[in-house]
Amino acid sequence: MYNKILTIMVMLSVIFCMPLAEAEVRSYEGVGEYWFGEGETPAMARARAQERAEQNALEQAGVYVESYTTVINNKVEKDEINTIAQGVLKIIGQPQFYPSVEGNGYKIKAVINATVETKDIDEWFKHGSQARDVLITQNRLFKEMNEKQNAQIANLQKQLAETKSSKEKAKIEEKVKTADNEFLANEKVKKGNVLVNKNDYITALMYFEQAIELNPNSASAYYGSAYCYSQMHDYAKERQCLTRAIQIKPNFYQAYYMRGLSWGTEEAMKSRDIHKELDDVMQKNDAWRKRKQEKEEIARRKILDYSCAININPYFAEAYINRGTSYITIKNYNLAVMDLEKGIKLGVNDKVTLNLAKMSLNYAKSLINK
């Protein structure tokens, strides 16, 4: 009996004294090099070298993120893996810079130290589908702009090296300054995206606004600002930013889609508020007639935005589903069924969206048969 009691006591002491599992931390060293010449400042050369060092660390972190998400049984695409890595990579300390002269050129090497924690990766999967989609879109835009800027600055360097005219050099150097501002704006957007990943929308918005000051033609900065405004429930400003993003980048189907969602979210908020404000039955009837007209008008605006998104990307399942539910509002049930069936067939990863689509489809079919 005594031995049994002793055994139980030992087992309990092991269980309660056992340390909780800690988040795993991975460390990386990123290295980046940048050659600079006429028209460029050492400060900008260091900034560009640092960005390349961060990208080098990001690539290494991406390999681990991919393996970790596989272990926890989350199937993610390559773009999402890169986006997660971008959001969870933490730069430790200050970058180290090593200038050198090689041949006829000047080179800056940057070395950074960074870490990734598994708990931060876990936090990513707590985001809703829209937040994840926005950040993935932002990461794609960042990479697209980064590649464009690298090609642009290399071409300007070549022009400066080949041009003999001082007048032409001055013109090219002005273009270099513009390119530098675009680069710095892109870096501000990157910082804003990291803060969106942490749900710090106020600070993120500050970085997006700084990016717009540096580069008023940054569709990504306006798109990021729009998402921040949506989380602050300022839907008018959200749509203003999305409209500007579309003006800059006409094929920006994600911006059309988000603008459609914005109309819907604001309309839902109004419907909720009217329940609280109206008590008298007759007042309700008059208000509901007016609200019905407003809802139908908003539904048409949503349909227009979702249609623009679909025209640019005909495989955008979520746009078909949301356009389908909007058709139900204006009682066009046949088009609603077509869109909902198309969206379901194309497939969506979000179970809530998929279930909503199936319920809406059944509802639309039942109304056709009446």
C-alpha positions in Angstrom: 0.0 0.0 0.0 2.8 2.4 1.0 4.6 1.6 -2.3 1.5 2.5 -4.3 1.0 5.8 -2.5 4.7 6.6 -3.1 4.4 5.8 -6.8 1.4 8.0 -7.2 3.1 10.9 -5.4 6.2 10.6 -7.6 4.0 10.6 -10.8 2.0 13.6 -9.6 5.2 15.5 -8.8 6.6 14.8 -12.3 3.3 16.0 -13.9 3.0 19.2 -12.0 6.7 20.1 -12.0 7.1 19.4 -15.7 7.9 22.7 -17.5 5.4 23.9 -20.1 6.5 23.5 -23.7 8.2 26.7 -24.9 7.9 28.3 -28.3 10.8 27.3 -30.5 13.1 30.1 -31.7 15.1 29.9 -34.9 18.0 32.3 -35.7 19.2 33.4 -39.1 22.0 35.6 -40.5 21.1 37.5 -43.6 23.7 38.9 -46.0 23.1 41.4 -48.8 25.3 43.3 -51.1 24.7 46.4 -53.1 26.9 48.2 -55.7 26.4 51.9 -56.0 27.8 54.6 -58.2 27.1 58.1 -59.4 23.9 59.9 -58.2 23.5 57.6 -55.2 24.3 58.4 -51.6 26.0 56.0 -49.1 22.9 56.1 -46.9 20.6 54.8 -49.7 23.3 52.2 -50.6 23.2 50.9 -47.0 19.4 50.9 -47.1 19.3 48.8 -50.3 22.0 46.5 -49.0 20.0 46.0 -45.7 16.9 45.2 -47.7 18.7 42.5 -49.6 20.1 41.1 -46.3 16.5 41.0 -44.9 15.3 39.2 -48.1 18.2 36.7 -47.7 17.1 36.0 -44.1 13.5 35.8 -45.2 14.3 33.1 -47.7 15.9 31.0 -45.0 13.0 31.6 -42.6 10.6 30.6 -45.3 12.1 27.1 -45.5 11.4 26.7 -41.8 7.9 28.2 -41.9 7.0 25.7 -44.7 8.3 22.8 -42.7 6.6 24.0 -39.5 3.2 24.5 -41.1 3.4 21.0 -42.6 4.0 19.6 -39.1 1.0 21.3 -37.7 -1.0 20.1 -40.7 -1.8 23.5 -42.2 -1.7 23.4 -46.0 -0.5 26.7 -47.3 0.6 27.9 -50.7 4.0 29.4 -51.5 2.8 33.0 -51.4 1.3 32.5 -48.0 4.5 30.9 -46.6 6.4 33.9 -47.8 3.9 36.3 -46.3 4.0 34.5 -42.9 7.8 34.6 -42.9 7.6 38.3 -43.7 5.3 38.9 -40.8 7.1 36.9 -38.1 10.8 37.7 -39.0 12.3 39.8 -36.2 15.5 41.8 -36.8 17.7 41.6 -33.8 20.1 44.5 -33.0 21.5 46.8 -35.6 22.7 45.8 -39.1 26.5 45.7 -39.7 27.8 47.4 -42.9 31.1 46.6 -44.6 32.0 49.0 -47.5 34.7 48.1 -50.0 36.1 49.2 -53.3 36.3 46.5 -56.0 37.6 47.4 -59.4 35.9 50.7 -60.5 32.9 50.3 -58.2 31.9 50.7 -54.6 30.2 47.9 -52.7 28.3 47.8 -49.4 27.7 44.5 -47.7 25.1 44.3 -45.0 24.7 41.6 -42.3 21.7 41.3 -40.1 20.6 38.8 -37.4 17.0 37.8 -37.2 14.8 35.3 -35.4 11.5 33.5 -36.0 9.3 32.1 -33.1 6.8 29.3 -33.6 4.3 31.2 -31.4 4.2 34.0 -34.0 3.5 31.5 -36.8 0.7 30.1 -34.7 -0.8 33.6 -34.4 -1.0 33.9 -38.2 -3.7 31.1 -38.3 -5.9 33.1 -35.9 -6.4 35.8 -38.6 -9.6 35.7 -40.5 -9.6 34.9 -44.2 -9.8 38.6 -45.3 -6.8 39.6 -43.2 -4.8 36.8 -44.6 -5.8 37.5 -48.2 -5.0 41.2 -47.7 -1.5 40.5 -46.4 -0.8 37.9 -49.1 -1.8 40.5 -51.7 0.4 43.1 -50.1 3.3 40.7 -50.1 2.9 40.0 -53.8 2.8 43.7 -54.5 5.9 44.3 -52.4 7.8 41.6 -54.4 6.5 43.0 -57.7 7.6 46.6 -56.8 10.9 45.4 -55.4 11.8 43.6 -58.7 10.7 46.6 -60.7 12.8 49.0 -58.6 15.9 46.8 -58.7 15.7 46.7 -62.5 15.0 50.4 -62.6 18.0 51.5 -60.5 20.3 49.1 -62.4 19.2 50.8 -65.7 19.7 54.3 -64.2 23.2 53.3 -63.0 24.1 52.1 -66.5 22.8 55.4 -68.1 24.8 57.5 -65.6 28.0 55.5 -66.4 27.5 55.9 -70.1 26.3 59.5 -70.3 28.9 62.2 -70.8 26.6 65.3 -70.9 26.4 67.0 -67.5 22.8 68.1 -68.4 21.7 64.6 -69.1 23.4 63.4 -66.0 21.4 65.9 -63.9 18.2 64.6 -65.4 19.1 61.0 -64.7 20.1 61.9 -61.1 16.7 63.3 -60.6 15.2 60.0 -61.7 17.5 58.3 -59.2 16.0 60.4 -56.4 12.5 59.5 -57.5 13.5 55.8 -57.6 15.0 56.2 -54.1 11.7 57.6 -52.8 9.8 54.7 -54.3 12.2 52.3 -52.7 11.8 54.0 -49.3 8.0 54.0 -49.7 8.0 50.3 -50.4 10.0 49.8 -47.2 7.4 51.8 -45.3 4.6 49.6 -46.7 6.5 46.5 -45.6 6.7 47.8 -42.0 3.0 48.7 -42.2 2.2 45.1 -43.3 4.1 43.7 -40.3 2.0 45.9 -38.0 -1.2 44.8 -39.7 -0.2 41.2 -39.0 0.0 42.3 -35.3 -3.4 44.0 -35.5 -1.8 47.4 -34.8 -3.9 49.3 -37.4 -3.2 52.8 -36.1 0.6 52.5 -36.3 0.3 50.6 -39.6 -1.8 53.4 -41.1 0.9 55.9 -40.1 3.5 53.9 -42.1 1.2 53.6 -45.1 0.6 57.4 -45.0 4.3 58.0 -44.9 4.7 55.7 -47.9 2.1 57.8 -49.8 4.0 61.0 -49.0 7.2 59.4 -50.5 5.3 57.9 -53.4 1.8 59.1 -54.2 1.5 56.4 -56.8 1.8 53.5 -54.4 -1.3 51.3 -54.9 0.0 49.1 -52.1 0.1 51.9 -49.6 -3.5 52.9 -50.4 -4.6 49.3 -50.3 -3.0 48.9 -46.8 -4.5 52.1 -45.6 -8.0 51.0 -46.8 -7.7 47.8 -44.8 -6.7 49.8 -41.7 -9.7 52.1 -42.2 -12.0 49.1 -42.5 -10.8 47.8 -39.2 -11.6 51.2 -37.7 -15.1 51.1 -39.3 -14.4 54.2 -41.4 -15.8 52.7 -44.6 -16.0 56.0 -46.5 -12.2 56.5 -46.1 -11.7 52.9 -46.9 -13.4 53.2 -50.2 -11.6 56.5 -51.0 -8.3 54.7 -50.6 -9.5 51.7 -52.7 -10.7 54.0 -55.5 -7.3 55.7 -55.5 -5.5 52.3 -55.6 -7.7 51.3 -58.6 -6.9 54.5 -60.4 -3.2 53.8 -60.0 -3.4 50.1 -60.8 -6.5 49.5 -63.0 -6.2 45.7 -63.0 -6.2 45.6 -59.1 -9.1 43.1 -58.8 -8.5 42.7 -55.1 -9.2 46.4 -54.5 -12.5 46.1 -56.5 -13.4 43.1 -54.3 -12.6 44.9 -51.1 -14.6 47.9 -52.1 -17.6 45.6 -52.8 -17.1 44.2 -49.3 -16.9 47.7 -47.8 -20.4 48.6 -49.2 -21.8 45.4 -47.8 -20.2 45.8 -44.3 -21.4 49.4 -44.0 -24.9 48.4 -45.1 -25.0 45.6 -42.5 -24.0 48.1 -39.8 -26.8 50.4 -40.8 -29.3 47.5 -40.7 -28.2 46.6 -37.2 -28.5 50.2 -35.9 -32.0 50.7 -37.3 -33.3 47.9 -35.1 -32.0 49.8 -32.0 -33.4 53.2 -33.0 -36.9 52.4 -34.3 -39.8 51.5 -31.9 -43.0 52.8 -33.4 -44.5 50.2 -35.9 -45.5 52.8 -38.5 -42.1 54.5 -38.2 -40.5 51.1 -38.8 -42.6 50.5 -41.9 -41.6 53.8 -43.4 -38.0 53.4 -42.5 -37.9 49.8 -43.8 -39.3 51.0 -47.2 -36.5 53.5 -47.4 -33.9 51.0 -46.2 -35.1 48.5 -48.8 -34.4 51.0 -51.5 -31.0 51.8 -50.0 -30.1 48.1 -49.7 -31.0 47.5 -53.3 -28.9 50.5 -54.4 -25.9 49.3 -52.4 -26.3 45.7 -53.8 -26.0 47.1 -57.3 -22.8 49.0 -56.3 -21.4 45.7 -54.9 -22.4 43.8 -58.0 -20.5 46.4 -60.1 -17.3 46.1 -58.0 -17.5 42.3 -57.9 -18.1 42.2 -61.7 -15.0 44.3 -62.2 -13.0 41.9 -60.1 -14.3 38.9 -62.0 -13.6 40.5 -65.4 -10.0 40.9 -64.4 -9.7 37.5 -62.6 -12.4 35.1 -63.9 -11.3 32.5 -61.3 -12.0 34.6 -58.2 -14.4 32.3 -56.4 -15.2 34.7 -53.5 -16.2 37.4 -55.9 -18.7 35.1 -57.6 -20.1 34.1 -54.2 -20.5 37.7 -53.0 -22.0 38.8 -56.3 -24.4 35.9 -56.0 -25.6 36.9 -52.6 -26.0 40.5 -53.9 -28.2 39.3 -56.7 -30.5 37.8 -54.1 -31.0 41.2 -52.6 -32.3 42.6 -55.9 -34.3 39.4 -56.4 -32.4 38.2 -59.5 -32.4 34.6 -58.3 -31.3 33.0 -61.6 -28.1 35.0 -61.7 -27.6 34.4 -58.0 -27.8 30.6 -58.6 -25.3 30.8 -61.5 -22.8 32.8 -59.5 -23.1 30.8 -56.3 -22.7 27.5 -58.2 -19.7 28.9 -60.1 -18.0 30.1 -56.8 -18.6 26.8 -55.1 -17.2 24.9 -58.1 -14.1 27.1 -58.2 -13.6 26.4 -54.5 -12.8 28.5 -51.4 -10.6 27.6 -48.5 -12.7 29.4 -45.9 -15.3 27.0 -44.5 -17.6 29.9 -43.3 -17.7 31.4 -46.8 -18.3 28.0 -48.3 -21.2 27.2 -45.9 -22.7 30.7 -46.5 -22.5 30.1 -50.3 -24.3 26.7 -50.0 -27.0 28.1 -47.8 -27.5 31.1 -50.1 -27.7 28.8 -53.1 -30.4 26.7 -51.5 -32.3 29.8 -50.6 -32.1 31.3 -54.1 -33.2 28.0 -55.7 -36.2 27.8 -53.3 -37.3 31.3 -54.4 -37.0 30.4 -58.1 -39.4 27.5 -57.6 -42.0 29.6 -55.9 
